[in-house]
Amino acid sequence: MGPLELDPEAREALFQSVASAIEEYLRDLPNLPVSPSSDPAVARALLEDVDFERPHSPEEALALAVSGLRGHQVHNGHPRYFGLFNPATTTMSVAADALAAAFNPQLAAWTHAPFACEVEQLVIRSLGAKFGYRPSEVSGSFTSGGAEANHSALVAALVDRFPAFAAEGARGIPGPPVLYVSSESHHSFLKAARLSGIGSDAVRQVAVDKDFAMDPEALRAAIRKDRDEGRAPFLVAATLGTTGAGLLDPVGTIADVGREEDLWVHADAAWGGAITLVPELRKHLEGIERADSITFDAHKWLSVPMAAGMFFTRHPSILERTFGVAAGYMPRAGAGTAVVEPHRSSMQWTRRFIGLKLFLSLLVAGFEGYAETIRSMVRLGEGLRRRLEEAGFRTVNRTPLPVVCFQDARHPEGASLPYLKAMADAVVESGAAWVSITSLGPDRPAIRACITNFRTEERDLDVLIESLSGARPRP
């Protein structure tokens, strides 16, 4: 055997060791500190003896990786990780990622991976239908994450509204292009605008209402002002589950404004879009089916390993017009074969089999299994609000999603950012739980706790409340 492959016996032993390390980690996870030391020297000390001129044995190499991952990362799969939208992972998705790595299908060309390509399109159609798109119309792709999906929407909107953009770029746009997001939207739109060549100044942050959702009348006024001043409005993006406070823009009303003003309407539902699987919560997404495109991240609330973004559109032809390029060296399906060629319908070229982890998870849990899990987390979020108020805290955001932003009720005007940060830091440094700081608007700081982990239980809320109460500075 060469230096890059072990013999069959050693390989089997290594894979068994990997499986054992994963199982031991998952078994021990609830008893581990949620977060590690933040001292860089501690993590770097593990790497002091690494010398690529002196190869390690497979057992030594594996032990180093397991030790580093187990002891030196925030354990976002921990039941008391109340942080950002980082997932605990389904069992089937872990198995799927191992299979994808071993079989390593190349999804750039359909002929190289027919099964993988068809699996991904089946999942796209199935989830697209859950959002309200017609199965015969829905199209899209898996992406590296929500940022790529939002970028795809921006470029598709440019090509759709300004057909010359595909060949001429910004030179083909009749006036400075502008797009509209709320002031609570994800910052990936700024990056997408910059990377698309129209510049971050093209992004308009629309005023929000008292609940920090986009104000449709402010949107309409901004569009007309820009158009009167010679600019070229082309896109509006509604956010359905903001990162900071889980807020939902009124996507149906925004879609009405978009239609009236001839803008491409995009729904950034990267996290909150998962409630489309829960019938009694679907009403909070009313109108999303009228969006021209949707961003969704399976690696958030559908609990598969990072990264598994998704881009949906109800305009199948826009993908080829936006991303299609001719390349003589690419293998092609036979003439007349109706298939989706990934390299001609998405931003990426070479890409791993991202969709397998969601496919296998859905195949085993089903949509109803996911719906019940999301219901459970929403109920826990409601319980956390009640418990916080009973413990002398005050929630400051209004959302049906399990993101809870809160202040110390002993401060009627709101505790200061340093005060809240000291509390959050104390909780994190204790290892008992992980929370973060956010802000609703420019001057309304709050502590943020998000329930997005299927392992979280009532007892974990008890530990969080106890930890927060203990971290509270004395009056």
N, C-alpha and C positions, 0 to 999 in steps of 0.2 A: 504493500500500500504506500502511496505517496504521502508527503507531509500534510496534505490538506484533507485526508480522509483516514479514519480509523478502520481497523479490521472489524469484521462483523461482530465478534464477541465484545470487543472494547466499545463499539458503537452502541450495542444493546445495553451494556452496563452503564454507559454514560446517559443514555436516554432514560433508563430507570432511575438514575440518580437525579436527573432533572425533575422527573415526575415526583419523586420523593421529596425533593426540596420545595416544590410548589405546594404539595399537600401539607407538609409541615408548616409552611408559612401561613397558609389559609387557616389551619387549625389554631395556630398561635396568635393570629392577627388581632383578635379582640383584646388580648392581654398585652400587646405591645404599646409603647408610647406612640401617640398619633404622629408626632413630629420629632425629628432628630436634633442634634446640636447644630446650631447655625454657624459654628466656627469652621472656616475652610480648612484649617490645619488638621482637624479631626478626620475629614474625608481624605485629604491628601496623604495622610500618614499611611493609609491602606495601599497607596500606590508607590511608596518609596522604593520597594524592592523590585518593581517592574522594570525589566530590561529586555527589549525585543531582540537583543543579541543572544539572550539566554532563554530559550523557550521553556515554558512550564509543562508539566504533565497535564493531561486533560482534567484529572481530578483536582489538581491545584488550581487550574484556571477556573473551573466551575465553582470551587469553594470560595475563591476571591470574589467572583461576581455575586454569589448568593449573599456573602457577608456584607458586601457593599450595599446591595439593594435592600437587604433586610434592616440594616442598621443606619443607613444614611440617605433616607428619603422621607418625605411626607407620605404617610400611608393613606392614600386617598380611598383605598378600599376598606378602611377602618370604619366601624359603625358610628364612631363619634367624629368623623371628618365632616364638618358642617361648612365646607368651604365652597370652592368654585365648582364648575360643572365637570368634575373629573370622576370617572366611573369606578365603582366596584364592578368587576367583570363577571359575566355569566360563565358557567362552567363550559358550556358548548362553544363559547367564543374563544376561550383559551385553547381548547382543542383545535378549533378552526385555524387560529393563527399558526399553530405548530404545523398543521397540514399544509397551509399555504406556503410556509417557509420550506418545507420538505419537497413538495411537488413543484413549487416555484413557477406557476404558469405565467406566461407573458401575455398581458391583456391588451397590448397595443393593437394587435390584429386578430380579428375574429377567428380566422383559420388556425391560429396557433393555440387557441383555448376556447373551443366552441361551448363546452359545458360551463366554464367560468363566466363567459360573456352572457350566456343565456340565463344563468342564475342571477346575475346582477340586473339584467333587464326585467326579469320576473319580479324581483324585489322592488325595483323602481316603479313598475306598473302597479303593484299591489299597494305600496304605501302611497303612491300618488292618488290612487282611488280613495284611500282613506282621507286624504286632504280634500276630496271633492272633485278631482279632475276625472274626466272621462277616460276609462282604461284605453280606449282606442286612440286617444290624443296624447296622453302623458308620455313624456320622454325625459331623458336626463342621464346623469352619470354619478358614480361615486367619486368623491374628491378627497384631497388630503385633509380637508377640514372645512369649517364654515367660512374661513377667510377665502379659500379658493372658490367656494360656491358663490359667495357674494361677489367676488371678482368676476366670475363667469356671468352672473346676472348683469353686472355693469357693462361688460363688453357686448353681451347679447343685446342689451338695450341700445347701445350706441349703434350697432350694426342694423338693428331693426328700424330705429328712428332716422338714422343717417346712413343709408346704404353705401355711400362712398367711403365711409370710415374703414371698412375692411381692407381696402387697397390704399387709401390716401392718408389714413389716420386723422388726426385732428384737423389737418388741412381741408378735409372734406366736410367739415361741419360749418354750417352757415351762421357763425356767431359763437361766442364763448359758451361751451356747454355747461349746464348746471344740473345737479341732482339734489334730492331733498331727503333728509333723514331727521329724526328727532334728536334733541340735545342729549337724550339718554341712549342713543344707538351705539352699536359696536364700532370701535375705531378701525375695523378692517376696511370700512368704506373709504377712509382717508388713504390707506395704503393702496387700495384698488384704483382709486382715482389717480394717484401719483404714478403707479406702475402702468396705467393705461395711457399715459401721456397727456391727460387733460389737467393734471395738477390738483393738489388737495384744496386749492381755493375754489374749485368747482363744487365742493360739497357745502350745501346750505344746511345749517342746523335750525330746524323749525321749532318755534316756541311750543311749550307743553302746557297742559292744563293743571289744575290743582292736584291731580293725581299723577302728574308727571308723564302723561300720555300725550302723543302728538295732537295738537289742536288743528283739526281739519280746516277751519276758517283761516288760521294763520298760514297754513300751507297754501291755500288758494290765493291769499293775498301775496305771498312771497313769489309764487309762480307768475302771477300777472305783473308784478313789479319787475321781475327779471326780464320777462318778455317785452314789456314796454321799453326797457332800457337796452334792448338789442341782444340780449342773451338767448340761449337756446335750451330751454328746459327739456329733459328727456326721460328722467327716472325719478320715482319716489319709492322709498323703502319703508315699510311698516315693520316695527320690531315687535315680535310676539314672545315676550319673556326676556326683558333686558337683563344684562349681566349683573348689574348692581342690585336691583330691587325686584326683579321678576315682573316688571310692568308690561302691560299689553296695549299696544296702539290699536285704535278702532279701525281694523283693516277694511271692513266693509265700507265705511264712510270714506276712507282714504282711497279705496278703489273707485268710488263714485267720482271723487275729485280728479283722480288720474284719468278716468275715461273722458270726463268733461274737458280736461286740459290736454288730452292726447299725449299722456306720459305712459311709459312702461311702468307697471306696478309690480313691485317685488315684495315678498314677505320673508323677512329674516326670522324664521321660526326655529333657529338652531337648537334651542333647548325646549321652549314652551310648546313647540309643535307636537310634542309627544301626547298631549292631552287630546289630540284628534282620535286617539284609540279608545277614549273613555266617553261613551255616549252622553253622560250627564254633564261632562265638562266641555264637550265639543262646541257648545254655544259661544264660548269665549273666543273662538276662532271664526265666528260667523263672517262670511265674506272672503275667507282665504282662497276659496275655490275660484274667485274672480281675479286673483293675482295672476300676472303673466308668468311669474316664476317664484320658486320657493327654495329657501335654504333650510336644510335640516341636518342635524348631527346625530347619527346613531351612537356615537361614542359619548354622548351625554346621557340622556334619560333612558336610552335603550340598553345601556350598560354593556357595551362591547369595547374591546381595547382600542385605545387611540392608535391611529386616527381613522375615522370613518364618517366623513362628511358626505352630504348628498345634495345634488342640484336637480330640481324638477322644473319642467316647463310644460305648458299646454300648447306650445307651438313647436311641433317636432322639426319643422324645416329650419328653424333658427339655428339649431345646433350645427348643421352642415354649413350654413352660410357664415357662421361665426368662426368655427374651428376647422372646417374642412380645408385641407391642403393636398396637393398631388405629390406623391412620392413614389417614383418608379420602383424603388427597391422593396416596398412594402408588399407582403403577400396579400392576395385579394381573394375574396369568396368568388365562387363561380358566377358567371353571367346569369342575371335573373334571380339570384339568391337574395331574398329580402332579409338582411341582417343589419344590425347596428355596429359599425366599425368604431371602436373606442377612440382610436387616434384621430378620427375625423369628426368626432362629436363631443370632444371634451378638451380641456386645456392641456392635459397630460399626454405623454407619449408612452414610454415604458412605465408600467405600473403593476404593482402586485395585486393579488386577488383580495381586494379590500372587502368585497361584499360577502365572502364566505362566512365571516363571523356573525353577521346579522342573519344570514340565511339559515344557518344551523340553529341559532338561538330561537328564531321564529318557528322553525320546523318543530322544535321540541316544546316551547312554551305556548306557541300560538298567539294570536292577537289578544285573546281573552286573558291569557296568562300575564301578558304585559299590562293589560288594562287593570287587572286586579292589583298588581304590584304598584302601579302609579296611584291608584285609589288609596292604597295603604299609606304611601308617602304623603299624599295630600292630607289625609286624616292626621298624620303625625305633625304636619305643619300647623294645622289648626290647634292641635293640642299644645304645641310649643308656644303659640301665641298666648293661650290661656295661662300656661304655667309661668311665662315671663311676667305677665301682668300681675299674677298672684304674688310673684317674688319682688314686685316693686319696679318693674321695667315698663316701658311704654312703646308699643309698636308704632312705626311712623310710615309704613307703606301699606297700600291696599292692593292685594292681588289674590286671585284664586290659587296661585301656585305656591308651593311650599318654600318660599324665600321670605325670611322674617328679618326685617331691619328694625332695630330698636335702640332706644335711648334709656338713660337712667331717669326714672320718674321723679326722683328727688330734685331734679333740675327742671323746673317748669319751662324755662326758655331754651332748654337743651344743653347738655354737657358739652364741653369743648372737645375738639379733636384730640389734643394731647391726653385729656382725661380718658376718653374712650379707647384710644390706642394703648394706653397703659393697661387697661383692663383686658383688652384682646390679647396683648402680648403676654400678659401673665397667664392667661388660659392656655395659650399655645406653648409657652415655655414649660408649663407644668406637665405637658404630655397627655393630659386628660382628654382634651378635645382640640379641635381646630376651628377657629372662627376668623373673620377678617373685618376690615373696615371698608365702608363704602360711603358714598355721599349722594343724597337726593338733591339734585341741583348743586349750585356752586358753594352753598354755605349751610348745608344741612347734613352734617356727618352722622353716622350711625354704625353700630355693630351689626354685622350681617351673619346670619346662620341659615344655611340652605340644606334641606333634606333631599338628597338625590341618590341615596344609597339604599338598596333593597335589604341590606343587613341591619339598618338602624331600627331599634325597638324603643318602647316606652322607657325602659331603664336607662337607655343612653341619654334621653332627655333629662332624666333625673341627675345624671352625672354632669351634664352641661350646666344646668341651673345651679347646682351646688358649686361648680367651679367658677361660674360668673359671679355668684354672690360672694365667694371667698376672695375674688380679685377686686371687688369694689373698694375703691379708696374710702377711707373713713371720712365722714362729713366734717 
